[in-house]
């Protein structure tokens, strides 16, 4: 059955993972529509067609859900960063909780998973401690649009913390500067680190004397400190962490603290225990776990993150750090840990890392995930190896987006 792709009316039924809402085309195929709500009747234009499903862009809302609200940002629906500004915050939390449970049931093959209600963010806007831009051909700070993913000059963004939002409109770059990316990260006391990234080894002419910030130029070959230091300090639960340019740290400082508190209150440890912190980063979780156990073993691949980790946990004599890939260390380490904490990238656990966990067979696995689909896949593999999902708690580190952080205990 041929369907004209530019004028299709669909009734939407279900919020789907990825920020889209599910409906059915007249031929029965599933269709995924962004910026819509369950219960709405919409006119859409198909932009991708497969045998069993299609994706569409929203043309017009014909029947408006009573839950729809006015988005805050003028770029909403053009920008690829936010997905849920048209949804009340309580509805966002319900959607994320439901989607996580659905992923664990469908992909994880877990019957009636114990999914706790989503922990709400401390702030619905102005919560990010960092923001990244790409530069347009004219040198303007830009975001990617959806679809087709072109860059556009940013006029406003309501996700960064206020200090970053005050600074970034003051940044100006010459056309042809050679820069690809510009990043800002906020530390304690409103210290700010500016990161300029390029594929070329030569830093651009950029004056920072009039800006009270640190600035670093990064290329694949070199790092130049343009002003101040190449790191800042971020405080979590009254503990300070050095975070260098180019290293990972949770983007929502207050919710990172909430996750640490949740893990500490639900992870039963004794003074003689050994714990492994895989994908340890700069030591956010290790710093709080090390004081509770006899031995803490951390694994981190990034050299700069390892340098920060060593600095941040210098006070502890019971901490060992492996600078290597997790999938290389876990299968070869000879230890019997009480627990393993993993906080992998969005792609989830490498198969060798999973095999390493199953070879060590800790009593507990704490899985911190930023992607519900890869989490569900890995939970299924761990379940096949004898583990049971005790609980999954979503933490809303990313309001106004479909992204959700999850802490699982197995």
C-alpha angles and dihedrals in degrees: 000000000000115000120195100243097213104055114039125145116209135177110220121217115169140035108238132201112269099046097285133116123229127232138150128256119223089261091056099254119136114251125198118211126185126219093022136110135226110268095031123122109217142180111229142181118221114235100168128028128191131170095261104024145014138205124223142183120235113253103169140350107228098176112031121213113236086231094061114112134186112270117239099221126069089215094058112128090019097059119070094214104078127046107166109046089115090060127080110247095247089054090051090055093048091049093051093048092049094046092050090051091048092051092050091049099044103032099022094044089221115153111225096343116210099248116171121212113275114270105237121235119255087235129023093207135020093035106123118103090199139035131189129204135184120216123246119223087264092055096254123140106259146186129204116259124218119258120030092016100235121157119254131184112260119233099174142359125185100193104077121082114267096258091057092045089053092052109040097066086060092062115099129175133190120248109262095022090144093234119135103181139023122195135185126194126187122218137181117310090021092289109163131204118202117203121196115192130194140157088229120084096222117085117228126246100271125156117213099166092104094048120077093223144103115248133197133183116213129192130159089263107035148018120213122191105218097180137357117344134333091240143045133204122246120193122219120176091344092307120115122223126195109224118187129206112281096019126117124252130161108274095219108061098188094048091047086061090050091053092049091051091048093051094046093049094048101038110084108209134170130207093255097051130114120219130188120210107197120194084018098175113185090341105269095150097027092059091061097038098048093070091056102051142052095235133018120189117194129192123197131158102200113090093208093048089050090053089052091046091053091050094045095049098036092122094064123086094184097065127101123188127201115197098208144088114296091231089058097048106040098057092049104040118105107213139106106228124194089215142004120208116200126188103174128177121269091279090066129218122346113237090246090052090053090049088051092054091049091049092053093041099199117195090241136028118197110197118193109191138180094189122059095199098054089041090056091048092052094044088055091053092047090048089054087054093056105274125129124212104238097178144340121204120188116214116199102226091151113048116186090028133083091240119111133180115221132196112203128187117204 
